[in-house]
Amino acid sequence: MSSTWFSAPAPATRRVRAYFAPVARSTQTPVLFDPAEQGVFSLDSPPSPWINLGWIQNFARKPASKTAPLLTGIPAAPLEQVRESLQAQVSFEFLSWTKLTMALATGSQHMNLLLPASGVSLAADGATAAAAVTPLSGSTSTSILLSSSDLVWFSVGSIIAVDVDYSNQTGYVGTPISGAYVKTALSDVDYIRRITFNVGMVSTVTSTGLKLDEALPGGAPASGAKVQVVTGFVDREGGCFYQEWSALFVVEGSQGERIFYHYPRLQTMVGAEEAVLPLNGKNEGGLSRVLLKGQYMALPVTDPLDGERVICYRSYLPASKTLV
């Protein structure tokens, strides 16, 4: 046998990489990942619309499906097994705090803290916001054109939310990612911009508008969209809305092999929780890192290949020149 070929031991790896993509909530349509076509992507540049959330730790998968024997005869004896229930859970800790990691680590709406108007009453999830401004024609996903009078609200480093006014919509709202489910009409015209994931950070302010460091997830501002400054983020313990996303976890081995765990539908199953990790090995007044904890329930999809209901696809791409 040629010495250029070698056996494939169990993969040796250091960390797990996480990617998420929005599920179309109104139709329950997930984002699919094809390991045969997309499996060799650069870990820093996932295929659209997957969003790179970086490294995670303490990644754990917990199968919770149940099987039962199908009994026949007298006395009864197992004839075969049947799947009684289909269920699985995933848990891990995010190593960074961002808008998306905060949203994924809570079980309810995740909201933008909009810049408040002057002299308004206090509110736990953000006071009445300063008036939104309208982008000019020609704006793109990375360039928001504004009038000179509106530019004074923004500076380099500003976070902006770009979405339409709320006008009595019910059901799932938010562009392009559903950020909330409205059961009865509300009175806050800025509500959709409060819950939208269509946010970006200003990298440059020019005489004609704002340049963003990354493209808005929703692309160029939609007709009727407006822009507001975001000062931070807030989520709440409670409520009836559950975050739901497609998820992809990648384990890369030291020989270049890859293991993929693709969950078409993951729904947050617990409230907000953090893990405190002392940086000096002790928790006696020293620095500690506060990590966001996520725990998720896997929901089923029907595979069009053969009509089977599945909750996870585990794929393996072997290293080059390994025996199979």
N, C-alpha and C positions, 0 to 999 in steps of 0.2 A: 504493500500500500504506500502511496506517495507520502512523503513527510510533510508536504504542503497542506495536507488535510489533518484536522484534529477533532477530537471528540468535544462535545458541548457540555461542560459541567454546569451545575446550577449557577445562574447569573450572579455575579458579585457587583453590588451597586451601593451607592452612598445615599441618594435622595430620590424623591418622587416629584415629578413636575405635574402641575394641575392646569387644566384648560377648561373653560366653561363657555357655553353658547346659549342664547335665549331660546326657550321653547315658545312657539306661537300658542299662547294660552287659549285663545278662543276656539282653536281647532285641535289643540293638543298635538301639534305637529313638532316633533323633536328635530334636532340637527344630527345628521348621520355622519359617521366617520368610516371611511373605507381604507383599511390598513394596507390593502394590496396596491392602491393608487397613491395614498397620501402618507404612508407609514414612514417615509424617509425624510420628512420635512425637518427643517432646522428648528431646534427646540426654542429658539428665540423668535421665530417667525412662523407661527402656526397658520394653517390654511384658514381663510375666511369661512365662516364668521367666528371661529374659535378665538377666545380672548385669553391671553397668557397671564396667569396669576402667579407665576413663579414657583419656587420650591415650597413644598409643604412637609410637615413632619408628623410622626405617629399615625401614618396612614394605616387604616385597618378596615378590612372587609368582613362582614358578619352575615353568612347565609342564614336565612331564617325560614326557608321553604320547608314544608312538611310533606312526607310521603306516608302512605298507608298501604298495608297488604290487602289485596282483593282475595277474599276467602271463598272457597267453594268446596262442595262435598260434605259427607258426614262420616267422621267428624270433620269440621271445617279445617282446611289447610290452605296456606298461601298459594294462589295460582300465579300471581304476578303483582308487581307494585304499581300504584297509581300516585300521581302527584296531587296531594290534597290541598296545598296552598302554595302560592308563589310569592316569596318575599325576601328582601335582603336589605341590609343597612351598611352605610359607609360612614366612617368618622375620621377626622384628621384635624390638624391645627395649621392655620395660615401663619406665615412668617412675616407678613406685612399688613398694615392697616390701609386700605383704600376704600373708595366708595363701594366697589363691587365685592371685596372680601367682607366688608361690614354687612352688606345686604345678604350675602350667602350664609353668613353666620347668625342670622336672626330669622325667626319664623314669621315675621309680619312685614308690613310696608317699611321700606327704607326711604328716608326723605332727605331732600336738600334743604339746608337752612338758607333761605333767601335773605338778601340784604334787606333789613327792615326799613320801613318808612319812618320819617321823623315824628316823634311824640306819640307813637302808638302803644297800646296796652301790651303787656308781656304775655307770652304764650309758650308752653313747654316745647312745642314742636315748631317754633318760629312765629314771630309776630307778623302782623299785616305787612306785606312786602312793599318796597319801593316800586314805583310804576315800571313795568316792562317796556323795553324799546323794540322797535321793529327793524329788522335787518333790511338793507336795500337790495334791490334786484341785482343779480350777479354774484350774490354770496355763494360760497361753496362749503364743503365739509371742513375745510381747513382755513377759510378766509371769510370772516363775517364783516360785511361792509355796513358802515353806520354813518349817520349824519354827524357833522362836527359837534353839534350840541349834545348828542347822545354819547360821544366818545369820552366825555369827562367822567362817566361812571366807572370806567375800566382802566386797569393798569396792568403792567407785566406781572404775571403770577396770579391774576384774577382767575377764579373758576367761574364758568358760565353755564347756565342751563338754557337750552334752546328747544322750545316746544310750543304747542298751540295753547290758546286760552281754554280754560274749562268753561263749558256752556251747557250745563245740565246733562252731560253724557252719563250713561250708566253702563255697567259691565266693566270689562277690562279697559284700562286707559293707560296711555304712555306710548311714545314713539321712539324707536321701533320696538322697544322692550316693554312689556306690560309691567307696570310698577305697582298697580293697585287694582282692586275690584270695587267699583262703586255700586252700592245697592240702591240708594235713593239719592236724588239730586242734591248737590251741595251749593253753597253760596260763594265759595272762594274762587275767584276768577283765575288765580295762580295755582290752583291745586295740581294740575297736570305738570307744571314746571317744578312743583315741590317733589313729586314722586318720579319724575322722568330720569332715565338712565342716559339721556342724550346730553351729556355734559362734556366739557373740554377745558383745558387750561390755556390761558393767553400767554404766548411766548413773545409777541411783539405787538406794539401799538403803533400804527402808522397814521398818517393824516387822513386816511380814508376808511380805516377799520381795524379789525383785530386778526392777527395771525395766531393759529392754534398749534400747540406742539404735536398733537395727534388729531387725526380726522374724527369728527363726530360719528358715533355709532350709527346714527340715522341718516348719514349723508348730508347733502345740502339742505338748508332749512326748508321745511315744507311750507306750502302756501298757508299764510295765517300765523306762522310761527313767530314768537317774540323771544327776546333775550333778557335774562336777569342775572345779577351777580349772586354767586353762592359763597357763603362764608364758612360753611362746614356741613356736617351730615348728622342725622339723628335717626335712631330707630326706637321702637317701642316694644315693651313686653306685653303681649296680648294681641287682641284683634283676631279677625277671621281669615286674613289673607295669608297664603303660604307661598314663599318663593319656590319657583320651579325652573330648573335649568337642565340642559344636556351637559354631561361632564365627560372629560377624557383625562385619564391619569396615565402618565408615561414613566416607566422604569427602564433606564438605560444601563445595560451591563458594561463591565470593563472591557469586553471584547467587541463592543459595538452592537450587540444584540439588543432588542427592545421588546418589552412587554407592555401591551396596551390594555387598559380597562375602560371600556366605553359603556357608559350608562346613558341611554337615550333620554331618560327622565329621572331626575333626582329632585325630590321635594324636601325642603328643610323640615325637620320633625321636632325640633326643640327650640326653646327661646334662646336669647342671647346669653352666651357664656364665655368666660375668658379663662385662660390658664396662665399662672404666674410662674416664670422660670427665673430663679436667682442666677445672676451672672457670675457670682463668686462662689457658687456651690452652697451657700448658706442663705438663709432668709432672716438676717439679723440687722436690718437697717441698710444693707447694701443695695446696689442697683439690681433691679429685676426687669425682665422683659415680659410684657403683657401680650399674650398671643390670643388670637380669635379662635375659638373652637367651633367646628362645624359637625353636625350629625344629621344624616340624611336617610330618607326612605326611598328605595328604588321602586319606581312604578313601571308597570309592564307596557310593552308595545307589541304589535303583531308583525312578525317578520313576513314580508311579502314573498319571500322565497318559497315557504311551505305552509304559511298560515299559523306557525307556532307562536305562542305568547312567550316573550323573553324579557328579562330585566337587565341583563348585562352581556356584553360580548368581550371575551378575553382573547387577545390575539398575541402571537409570538412571531417576531421576525428574527431568525437566527443570524449569528455573525457570519461573515464571509468565510467560506470554505470549512464549515463545520459539518460533521456527519449528521445525518437525519435519522 
